[in-house]
Amino acid sequence: MKRQDLDDLVRLRRARDRMDRDYAEPLDVPALAREALMSPGHFSRSFRAAFGETPYSYLMTRRIERAKALLRRGDLTVTEVCFSVGCTSLGSFSSRFTQLVGESPSTYRARRHDDGAAIPACMAKIHTRPVRNGEAGPGARP
């Protein structure tokens, strides 16, 4: 692998780490690309090649993952959860949540989540991670 490719990969990982850390902040491809010292187009193509999905898809998966945890708590409304994870449109949030999880945020919030209460948090995170790159279908995880 060429040195330039390795440098690009390091910058892409930093951008991904930023999305993991700052998912609730207003992040967009042009801003992430600037931090990675790439054009937005090159950043998007390189990110997809390195991680198998677009930067937007990755960020939304992180946001939905966090939203699921907040909805399981049950003390916030769907609207409060939407804005607390960095989404600015309740409609877009609900649509993406339903695509990834297989049920609407309000349905997810309303059902019991006791079955996972005894599972260690590190294992629960794996089990409850939203489905990426296949979107929720008939056989999606709850």
Secondary structure, DSSP 4 states (H G I P E B T S, - for coil): --HHHHHHHHHHHHHHHHHHHSTTS---HHHHHHHTTS-HHHHHHHHHHHHSS-HHHHHHHHHHHHHHHHHHH-SS-HHHHHHHTT-S-HHHHHHHHHHHHSS-HHHHHHS--GGGTTS-HHHHHHHHPPP-SS---TT---
